[in-house]
Amino acid sequence: MADPGERSRTFPVTREGIFLAHAAVAPISGPAREAMDAWTQDASRGRQESLEIWKKVRQTREVAARFLGCDWEEVSLLGPTALGLGLVALGIHWKPGDEVVYDPYDYPANVYPWLDLARRGVRPVPLKRNPGEAIGWEDVKPVLTPKTRLVSLATAHYLSGRQPELSVIGPELKKRGVLLCLDGIQTLGVLPTRWPEADFLAADAHKWMLGPVGAGVLMVRKRVWDQLHPPLLGSWNVVSPDFLAQPEIAFEGEGRRYEPGSLNLPGIEGMRASLELLENLGHDDVQQHALGLARRLREGARQAGFRIYGSGEDRGERVITSLVEPPGGWEPVKRRMEEENVRVSWRKEHDGKVLLRVSPHGSNIPGEIEKFLTLLGTAG
Ligand SMILES: Cc1ncc(COP(=O)(O)O)c(C=O)c1O
């Protein structure tokens, strides 16, 4: 986006400083703010719900479906990610002795729902790998047994940014009849997140989608609707004519099937507007732009003597880069970033080391990466 005026209208955060923390809680876009403001105006005049908003809800399902490569009927509008993943964990008809494979180094939202299934006689099976390494088929294969029902992975790791080898893992799981669940929050909106073998995918809007916190999507493929009973029930997903509770439970169709009650309409509006913006900017252009910035950042950081978390052979491209704490610690770097209003995120690794995580998006420009590298200095 060459025109500075347009950039500052589209991404108001760019007026405030340099924002390089999209893997954390990203700023909402200008269009998202406008859409949410418009909803707020209507809401204050007694129209929280209207014919107009239901059309927008449908558009939200449609634009999300284009990002996910699924049908709009397969998109439920929920959020946060933990709600989507938890709903999957709670809704599957598990049999005692079933096994579920998860990544113990993943973000908590994609760990606890599976661990907790032990209470229901399901065996949670952790992947065995070194933190920071990408997950390959060779990591998944050895832990599969005839009892494996589901494998849950993140489309990109929240610290290393590395993507699992889904183009191989997906088809291999399908061959074995194993369900695939994805936490898509660290790629949806920036990197391709269309995995035909994924049966379920959950993501909140507050990162790469540039939407507000607490609005998100849960994709459930039609082919597995009969395997996932909606575990949360209410007037919205159970057919309830005239708002009267019925003696029988019959589920609504489409994404509503997994939405138990009133929707988070302001949040959904923000998510829709940002997804449409990203789509208009062009999936591929946004992706190439963010990847180019991330590559330059890694190159500069390496030249300055920093170690990249999860280095080694890269299977895929990544937009998230974490730098390993240098011998002298992060304090001087942290101070410089704060003084110059450069927003990055600081995250701990399981071994206690503090990582400096940097995650540029389509809204960033090359000069911002150069400024970041100048402030970073050398590893000393
Ligand atoms: C991989 C991953 N999943 C999920 C989340 C957020 O979860 P939730 O939307 O439940 O707050 C994050 C946030 O850092 C994340 O990195």
Ligand as a Chemical Component Dictionary entry (heavy atoms), coordinates in Angstrom:
data_LIG
# 
_chem_comp.id                   LIG 
_chem_comp.type                 NON-POLYMER 
_chem_comp.pdbx_formal_charge   0 
_chem_comp.three_letter_code    LIG 
# 
loop_
_chem_comp_atom.comp_id 
_chem_comp_atom.atom_id 
_chem_comp_atom.alt_atom_id 
_chem_comp_atom.type_symbol 
_chem_comp_atom.charge 
_chem_comp_atom.model_Cartn_x 
_chem_comp_atom.model_Cartn_y 
_chem_comp_atom.model_Cartn_z 
_chem_comp_atom.pdbx_ordinal 
LIG C1 C1 C 0 -1.892 -20.932 18.669 1  
LIG C2 C2 C 0 -2.859 -20.065 19.414 2  
LIG N1 N1 N 0 -4.104 -20.494 19.617 3  
LIG C3 C3 C 0 -5.022 -19.739 20.261 4  
LIG C4 C4 C 0 -4.688 -18.490 20.742 5  
LIG C5 C5 C 0 -5.720 -17.652 21.410 6  
LIG O1 O1 O 0 -6.694 -18.423 21.995 7  
LIG P1 P1 P 0 -8.091 -17.794 22.365 8  
LIG O2 O2 O 0 -8.691 -17.257 21.093 9  
LIG O3 O3 O 0 -8.844 -18.928 22.929 10 
LIG O4 O4 O 0 -7.857 -16.713 23.358 11 
LIG C6 C6 C 0 -3.380 -18.010 20.579 12 
LIG C7 C7 C 0 -2.978 -16.707 21.146 13 
LIG O5 O5 O 0 -1.822 -16.424 21.361 14 
LIG C8 C8 C 0 -2.456 -18.815 19.878 15 
LIG O6 O6 O 0 -1.215 -18.391 19.641 16 
# 
loop_
_chem_comp_bond.comp_id 
_chem_comp_bond.atom_id_1 
_chem_comp_bond.atom_id_2 
_chem_comp_bond.value_order 
_chem_comp_bond.pdbx_ordinal 
LIG C1 C2 SING 1  
LIG C2 N1 SING 2  
LIG C2 C8 DOUB 3  
LIG N1 C3 DOUB 4  
LIG C3 C4 SING 5  
LIG C4 C5 SING 6  
LIG C4 C6 DOUB 7  
LIG C5 O1 SING 8  
LIG O1 P1 SING 9  
LIG P1 O2 DOUB 10 
LIG P1 O3 SING 11 
LIG P1 O4 SING 12 
LIG C6 C7 SING 13 
LIG C6 C8 SING 14 
LIG C7 O5 DOUB 15 
LIG C8 O6 SING 16 
# 
